[in-house]
Amino acid sequence: QRHFPELSAETRRAWLGYTEGGKVVVNMNHQQFVLTLAHERLHQMSHPRFHETFGRGLNEGTTERFAKMTASDLHLADLPPVYPGQVALAEMLGARVGLDRLSRAYFKGEVGQIRSVIDADLGPGTFTRFVEATGRNDLMLARQILEGR
């Protein structure tokens, strides 16, 4: 309540978690506690350049993508989707540039390799168009760009 006074009690009960000031705060009473904890911890480990380059939507999608990999390793199943459109875009980007490049961009800030692959595969300037779309959280356009449309 202290951090989000505008939220109703019902919304607060459904709330999962956030990272602020280097601290992870999660709703321990939610069924997705473990996945949310992994998601928020990954935010702490991510490189600021990734978020600065791609915007909140792809940052959340990529974070959730990596959190789901953790959940899979922990044999957690049947959890409701979080950020489904953003996760789908992160998966498309990972398929296009490779999970290793996506990981290095997310954790080390090495976004240049993603630029190189996208521009080499889809034409010069495509990376810039993709970044502009992700920055606006225009998932549809970003997906079309990755599909070469």
N, C-alpha and C positions, 0 to 999 in steps of 0.2 A: 504494500500500500504506500509505503514511503517513496518508492521509486516511480510508481505509476498511479498517482491518486485518482486520475480520471477513469480508471478501469472499474467496472462493476464487480461485485463480489463473485458473480457467476463467471465472468471473463477471467478474473484472477485465479479461480479454481481450475480453469481449463489451460491456463498459461503454463508453458513448459520451462523456459529459462532464458538467461541472457548473460553476456559477458560485459563487465563494466569496470574500468579502472584496474584491469589486471586480475579481477576476481570473477569467478564463475558462480552464478546463482541459479539453482535449479529447484523445481517443484518436486520434492521427494515423494509426494503423495500421488504423482501421476504415473500411469502405467508405462510411460516412455522415459522414466527417470534415467535408466542406464544409457539409452541412445541420446537423450538430451545432454547428459553429462559429457559423453564423448563428443557430441557436436560442439558444445561450448568450449571444451578443452581444445579442440582443433582450432577454433577461432583464436585462442591464445597463442597457438603455435604457428599460425599462418603469418605470411609476410605481408606487411601493409601495402606493398606495391601491387599485390594481386587485387585487393579491394579497390585501391586507387585506380587501377587500370580498367577493371571490368565492372565495377559498381556493385551495389548491394545484392541484386538479384542473383547474379552468377556466383558471387561470393557465398551466399547462403546455399545455393544449389550444390556447389562444389564441396562446401563444408559438410552438408548433409550426405552427399555421395560418399565421402570418406568415412563419415560416421556410420553409414549403412554397411560399409565394408567391415568395420569393427563389429557391428551388431551381428553380421553374418558369422564372423569368427567366434562370437560368443553364443551362437546358435539361438539368437533371438529372432522370432518370426511373428508374422501376423500383426505387426504394429501398423497403425494408420499412417498413411503417407504425410510427410511434412515437406512443403515446398515442391510439390510434384512437377510443376512446369520448369522450375529452376533446376531440379535434379536431372530432368530429361535433357535440358540444354547442356549441363555439365557432362553428362554421359556422351552426348553428341560431340562435344568439344574433345573429350578424352579419346573417343573413337577416331576422330580426325587427326589429332596431333600425337596420340599415344599417351597412355596413363603416366609414363615416366616423365614426359615433358610437362604434363598438367601438374603432377606432383611437385616438380622442381619450381614451377611458376608459383604454385600455391604456398609452398613452404620456404622457398629461397628467394622468391621475387624474380625469377628468371623468365620474364614474359617475352623476351626477345626471340626465343626459340619458337614460341607459339606464333609470333608474328611471321617469322621466316617460313614456317610450314604452311600457314594459311595463305600468305601472299604467293608462295611458290605453287601451291595447288590450285588456288582460285583466282589468282591475278593480283598484280600490285594494287595496293589501296584497300583490299578486301578486309584486312585486319582492322584498319581504321574504321571502316563501315561497321564491322562487327562490334568493336569496342563502343562506338557511338550508340548502337542499338542496345547493348547490354547496360550501358550507363543510364539509359532511359528505362531500363527493365522492359524493353519491347521484345519479349521472348519470341513472338511470332516472326518478326523481322530477323532477329538473330539466328533463328533456326533456318530460315530461308537462305540467309547468307552462307551458313555452313553447308547447306545443301547445294550451293552453287547457283542459286537463283538470283 
